[in-house]
Amino acid sequence: MTASSLPDLPCHLNGEFGTLATAKVSVMDRGFIFGDGVYEVVPVYAGRPFRFEEHMARLDRSCAEMRMANPKDRAGWRQLVAQLAEAYAQYAGKALEDTSQMVYLQLTRGVAMRDHAMPPGIEPTVFAFVNRLYIYPAEERAQGVACVTADDFRWKKAHIKSTSLAGAVLARQLSADEGANETIMFRDGFLSEGSSSNVWVVKDGVVLGPPRDNLVLQGIRYGVLEELCRLAGVPFELRRVSRDEVLAADEVLLSSATKEVIACTRLDGRPVGNGRPGPIYEQLFNGYQQAKRISP
């Protein structure tokens, strides 16, 4: 695919609105040269950004870890998300209330001559675009998805939502090669996360997940899943989860902005539990749909 063959999806680049087919950045942008940037993906349902404040808090944390200034305040980012959501509705020929979208937000350090050291005083590159948010249909949710396992060979600052995603790309391709949906990774024998999702284990009615540390991205769904478990009366615990516990789980769940929450029913070619989405998944999925309707 060439730039000219990209869809005319709405986008924003350094204060200007246009389309993906026409947007251009300098070849000396540090995002292109080094992957020196951060990003967020905000789901938008019927014109309402989901957990917007949590996404912005994580963007601030990523900027701080990367020693980058955030060029927009919350109001500025919220306005940009709203503008792109409206532009997508017009692009799709639908009412805003009838669309579900993902808005991708990216900051890079900016344009400078190539040098590993962080150059002072350059303007960050601000890029954003919007696309349809794929919602798993009922028949796919009823089957669940297949995953494979792999060692986590990425860097030790996985808590930064960085554009340096070569490790995640390689990890995801391992599952793509097997026709699977996701790669579930382990570091030193303990669960870390998927290539582009957080991973949860259900055993004896308890939802288990890795602790919040530098080895996993603290997905917005961390807070959402904890909240949904509390509302449903389901025990929720963050701790180190061994590979053996994952392989012996009653249920395995994936969560992300684009996946929402979905059941992994096959892992390395073997069924998880009874091979069907389980009761905890059903509770959390239904709770998630309710949260989408009432949460800002």
C-alpha positions as CSV (number, residue, x, y, z in Angstrom):
1,M,0.0,0.0,0.0
2,T,1.3,3.4,-0.9
3,A,0.4,6.8,0.7
4,S,-1.9,7.6,-2.2
5,S,-3.8,4.4,-1.8
6,L,-4.6,5.0,1.9
7,P,-8.2,5.6,2.7
8,D,-9.4,9.2,3.0
9,L,-9.9,8.8,6.8
10,P,-9.8,12.1,8.7
11,C,-6.6,13.0,10.5
12,H,-4.9,15.8,12.2
13,L,-1.2,16.8,11.9
14,N,0.4,19.7,13.7
15,G,-2.8,21.8,13.8
16,E,-4.1,21.0,10.4
17,F,-6.9,18.6,9.5
18,G,-6.7,16.5,6.4
19,T,-6.7,12.8,5.4
20,L,-4.3,9.9,5.8
21,A,-3.7,9.9,2.1
22,T,-2.3,13.5,2.2
23,A,-0.7,13.8,5.6
24,K,3.2,13.9,5.6
25,V,5.9,14.2,8.2
26,S,9.6,14.9,7.8
27,V,11.9,11.9,7.3
28,M,14.0,13.4,10.1
29,D,11.1,13.2,12.6
30,R,12.4,11.4,15.6
31,G,9.3,9.2,15.6
32,F,10.4,7.9,12.2
33,I,14.1,7.7,13.0
34,F,14.0,6.3,16.6
35,G,10.4,5.5,17.4
36,D,10.9,8.4,19.9
37,G,7.3,9.1,20.8
38,V,4.2,8.0,22.8
39,Y,0.6,7.3,21.8
40,E,-2.9,6.6,23.1
41,V,-6.0,4.9,21.5
42,V,-9.3,6.3,22.8
43,P,-12.5,4.4,22.0
44,V,-15.5,6.6,21.2
45,Y,-19.0,5.2,21.5
46,A,-21.9,7.3,20.0
47,G,-19.7,10.4,20.3
48,R,-18.6,9.8,23.9
49,P,-14.9,9.1,24.6
50,F,-14.7,6.1,27.0
51,R,-12.5,6.7,30.1
52,F,-11.0,9.8,28.6
53,E,-9.5,11.1,31.8
54,E,-7.7,7.7,32.4
55,H,-6.3,7.8,28.9
56,M,-5.0,11.3,29.4
57,A,-3.5,10.4,32.8
58,R,-1.6,7.6,31.1
59,L,-0.5,9.9,28.3
60,D,0.9,12.3,30.9
61,R,2.8,9.4,32.6
62,S,4.2,8.3,29.3
63,C,5.3,11.8,28.4
64,A,7.0,12.2,31.8
65,E,8.8,8.9,31.5
66,M,10.0,9.9,28.0
67,R,11.0,13.4,29.2
68,M,8.6,15.0,26.7
69,A,6.4,18.0,27.2
70,N,2.7,17.4,26.5
71,P,1.8,20.2,24.1
72,K,-2.0,20.1,24.9
73,D,-4.1,20.2,28.0
74,R,-7.0,17.9,28.7
75,A,-9.5,20.4,27.1
76,G,-7.4,20.6,23.9
77,W,-7.1,16.8,23.6
78,R,-10.9,16.4,24.3
79,Q,-11.7,18.9,21.6
80,L,-9.4,17.1,19.1
81,V,-11.0,13.8,19.8
82,A,-14.5,15.3,19.4
83,Q,-13.5,16.9,16.1
84,L,-12.2,13.7,14.7
85,A,-15.2,11.7,15.9
86,E,-17.5,14.1,14.1
87,A,-15.4,14.1,11.0
88,Y,-15.5,10.3,10.9
89,A,-19.3,10.3,11.2
90,Q,-19.4,12.6,8.2
91,Y,-16.9,10.4,6.3
92,A,-19.0,7.3,7.0
93,G,-22.3,9.1,6.2
94,K,-23.8,8.3,9.5
95,A,-25.1,10.1,12.6
96,L,-22.4,10.4,15.3
97,E,-24.7,8.5,17.7
98,D,-24.6,5.5,15.3
99,T,-20.9,5.1,15.2
100,S,-18.2,3.4,17.3
101,Q,-14.7,4.7,16.7
102,M,-11.1,4.5,17.8
103,V,-9.1,7.8,17.9
104,Y,-5.4,7.3,17.7
105,L,-3.3,10.1,19.3
106,Q,0.5,10.3,18.9
107,L,3.3,12.6,20.0
108,T,6.8,12.4,18.8
109,R,9.7,14.5,20.1
110,G,9.8,16.4,16.8
111,V,12.2,17.0,13.9
112,A,16.0,17.2,14.4
113,M,19.2,15.9,12.9
114,R,19.9,12.4,13.9
115,D,21.5,12.1,17.3
116,H,20.6,9.7,20.0
117,A,20.7,12.4,22.7
118,M,17.4,14.3,23.2
119,P,17.7,17.7,21.4
120,P,16.4,20.6,23.4
121,G,13.9,23.2,22.3
122,I,12.3,21.4,19.3
123,E,8.5,21.3,18.6
124,P,6.8,18.0,19.1
125,T,4.9,16.4,16.2
126,V,1.2,16.0,17.0
127,F,-0.6,13.4,14.9
128,A,-4.1,11.9,15.3
129,F,-6.5,9.9,13.2
130,V,-9.8,8.2,13.5
131,N,-11.2,4.9,12.2
132,R,-14.1,2.5,12.8
133,L,-13.8,0.5,16.0
134,Y,-14.3,-3.1,15.3
135,I,-16.9,-4.7,17.6
136,Y,-16.7,-8.5,17.9
137,P,-20.1,-9.9,16.7
138,A,-22.0,-12.2,19.0
139,E,-21.0,-15.3,17.0
140,E,-17.3,-14.6,17.4
141,R,-17.7,-13.8,21.1
142,A,-19.5,-17.1,21.6
143,Q,-16.5,-19.0,20.2
144,G,-13.8,-17.0,21.9
145,V,-10.4,-16.5,20.3
146,A,-7.2,-18.5,19.9
147,C,-3.9,-17.4,21.4
148,V,-0.3,-18.7,21.5
149,T,2.4,-18.3,24.2
150,A,5.9,-16.9,23.9
151,D,8.7,-15.5,26.0
152,D,8.5,-11.8,26.6
153,F,11.6,-10.5,24.7
154,R,10.7,-6.8,24.9
155,W,12.4,-4.1,26.9
156,K,11.9,-3.5,30.6
157,K,9.9,-0.3,30.3
158,A,6.7,-1.8,29.0
159,H,4.7,0.6,31.2
160,I,5.4,3.4,28.7
161,K,2.9,3.5,25.8
162,S,5.8,4.1,23.4
163,T,5.7,4.1,19.6
164,S,8.8,1.9,19.7
165,L,6.8,-1.2,19.1
166,A,9.2,-3.5,17.2
167,G,9.0,-6.1,20.1
168,A,5.2,-6.0,20.0
169,V,5.1,-6.4,16.3
170,L,7.4,-9.4,16.4
171,A,5.4,-10.9,19.2
172,R,2.1,-10.4,17.4
173,Q,3.4,-12.0,14.2
174,L,4.0,-15.2,16.2
175,S,0.3,-15.6,16.7
176,A,-0.6,-14.3,13.2
177,D,1.6,-17.0,11.7
178,E,-0.5,-19.6,13.6
179,G,-3.8,-18.0,12.6
180,A,-4.4,-16.9,16.2
181,N,-5.6,-13.7,17.7
182,E,-2.9,-12.8,20.2
183,T,0.4,-13.8,21.7
184,I,0.4,-14.2,25.5
185,M,3.9,-13.5,26.9
186,F,5.8,-14.6,29.9
187,R,8.9,-13.2,31.5
188,D,11.0,-15.5,33.7
189,G,8.1,-17.9,33.9
190,F,5.5,-15.4,34.9
191,L,2.6,-13.8,32.9
192,S,3.3,-10.3,31.6
193,E,0.8,-9.4,28.9
194,G,-0.2,-9.8,25.3
195,S,1.4,-8.1,22.3
196,S,-1.4,-5.5,22.3
197,S,-3.6,-6.4,25.2
198,N,-3.7,-7.1,28.9
199,V,-4.2,-10.7,30.0
200,W,-6.4,-12.0,32.8
201,V,-6.7,-15.4,34.4
202,V,-9.7,-16.8,36.1
203,K,-9.3,-19.7,38.6
204,D,-11.9,-20.9,41.1
205,G,-14.0,-17.7,40.5
206,V,-11.1,-15.3,41.1
207,V,-9.8,-12.9,38.4
208,L,-6.0,-12.7,38.5
209,G,-3.7,-10.3,36.7
210,P,0.0,-9.2,36.8
211,P,0.9,-6.4,39.2
212,R,1.1,-2.8,38.1
213,D,4.9,-2.4,37.4
214,N,7.3,-1.5,34.6
215,L,6.9,-4.9,33.0
216,V,3.4,-4.4,31.7
217,L,1.4,-1.6,30.3
218,Q,-1.2,-0.5,32.8
219,G,-4.1,-0.7,30.4
220,I,-7.1,1.5,31.1
221,R,-8.9,-1.8,31.3
222,Y,-6.9,-2.5,34.6
223,G,-9.2,0.0,36.3
224,V,-12.3,-1.0,34.3
225,L,-11.9,-4.7,35.1
226,E,-11.2,-4.1,38.8
227,E,-14.3,-1.9,38.9
228,L,-16.5,-4.4,37.1
229,C,-15.3,-7.2,39.3
230,R,-16.2,-5.2,42.4
231,L,-19.7,-4.4,41.0
232,A,-20.2,-8.1,40.2
233,G,-18.9,-9.4,43.5
234,V,-16.0,-11.2,41.7
235,P,-12.8,-11.4,43.7
236,F,-9.9,-9.5,41.9
237,E,-6.2,-9.9,42.7
238,L,-3.1,-8.5,41.2
239,R,0.0,-10.6,41.7
240,R,2.7,-12.6,39.9
241,V,0.9,-15.3,37.9
242,S,2.9,-18.4,36.8
243,R,2.9,-19.9,33.4
244,D,1.5,-23.1,34.9
245,E,-1.4,-21.2,36.4
246,V,-2.2,-19.7,33.0
247,L,-2.2,-23.1,31.4
248,A,-4.4,-24.5,34.1
249,A,-6.9,-21.6,34.2
250,D,-10.6,-22.0,34.1
251,E,-10.8,-18.9,31.9
252,V,-8.3,-16.6,30.1
253,L,-9.4,-13.1,29.1
254,L,-7.9,-10.4,26.9
255,S,-8.7,-6.7,27.3
256,S,-7.8,-3.6,25.4
257,A,-9.3,-0.4,23.9
258,T,-10.1,-2.3,20.7
259,K,-10.9,-5.7,22.1
260,E,-12.9,-4.4,25.1
261,V,-12.9,-7.8,26.9
262,I,-13.0,-11.2,25.1
263,A,-12.4,-14.8,26.1
264,C,-9.4,-16.8,25.0
265,T,-10.7,-20.3,24.5
266,R,-7.7,-22.0,22.8
267,L,-4.1,-21.6,24.0
268,D,-1.3,-23.2,22.0
269,G,-3.9,-25.4,20.3
270,R,-5.4,-26.7,23.5
271,P,-8.8,-25.7,25.0
272,V,-8.9,-23.2,27.9
273,G,-11.2,-24.7,30.6
274,N,-14.0,-26.4,28.7
275,G,-13.1,-24.6,25.5
276,R,-16.0,-22.0,25.7
277,P,-16.3,-18.5,27.1
278,G,-17.0,-18.9,30.8
279,P,-19.3,-17.3,33.3
280,I,-16.9,-14.7,34.6
281,Y,-16.3,-13.5,31.1
282,E,-20.0,-13.2,30.5
283,Q,-20.4,-11.1,33.7
284,L,-17.5,-8.8,32.8
285,F,-18.5,-8.5,29.2
286,N,-22.1,-7.5,30.2
287,G,-20.7,-5.1,32.8
288,Y,-18.5,-3.5,30.2
289,Q,-21.4,-2.9,27.8
290,Q,-23.2,-1.2,30.7
291,A,-20.2,0.9,31.5
292,K,-20.0,2.1,27.9
293,R,-23.5,3.5,28.2
294,I,-23.0,5.4,31.4
295,S,-19.3,6.2,31.7
296,P,-17.8,9.5,30.5
